[in-house]
Amino acid sequence: MKKYNKQITALKSAFPQTIPILTGFLFLGLSYGLYSNTQGFTFIYPLILSLTIFAGSAEFMVITFLTGTFNPLLTFIVTFIINARHIFYSITMLDKYRGYNWKSIYLIYGLCDETFAINHTVQIPSNIDKGWFYFWTTLLNQIYWVSGATLGGLIGPYITFNLKGVDFVLTALFVVIFMNQYNKEDNHTGSYIGLLFPIISIIIFGNENFIIPSMISFIIFFTIFRKKYDTKNRS
């Protein structure tokens, strides 16, 4: 019973953190299910793909590949490039996700942009089990995405109103998370760097290719200046 209460308490703490993602993922998943249907696939395809891949951009690409000539090597390369940023997410979360037994395996598998944004920045209350908190945010986010994708595959063809622009809720989510983190900081160097490097990367590499150069820049910068940055944060 005590273990069960610990799980429920963590769920109650994690769920409010995921509500903005619930809204965004349902609409994005709906559009993915609709797109799958327009390409001739039943709801089973977005259901299975969202369960096994759980990477939105890659899932859209896979639907495209399934309608063309079979080329597994090209599929692998494109999918790897699209989701290469997850390498940096995983490195960042190694310490946080360590030591939770079977949950650690799922946490690694289910790490997406939105889950990373929550689990990396959230301040978990001391009475909440961190392992279960991370687990619930990850599972809830995947449930939202799978539900949206499946629902889109089922009822997408019958939707007549325009959903264009609704996915901006996820962009707004990241802005809110950034501002919340900024307000909690005593030293804003990390936040300024977090803005500067992507802007420079966009100017140099363009809107479609800036993420990986930005991530590499972050790793190099904080590897070189880590001690100095940590000292400033402690002071």
Secondary structure, 3 states (H helix, E strand, C coil): CHHHHHHHHHHHHHHHHHHHHHHHHHHHHHHHHHHHHHCCCCCHHHHHHHHHCCCHHHHHHHHHHHCCCCCHHHHHHHHHHHCCHHHHHHHHHCCCCCCCCHHHHHHHHCCCHHHHHHHHHCCCCCCCCHHHHHHHHHHHHHHHHHHHHHHHHHHHHHCCCCCCCCCHHHHHHHHHHHHHHHHHCCCCHHHHHHHHHHHHHHHHHCCCCCHHHHHHHHHHHHHHCHHHHHHHHHC
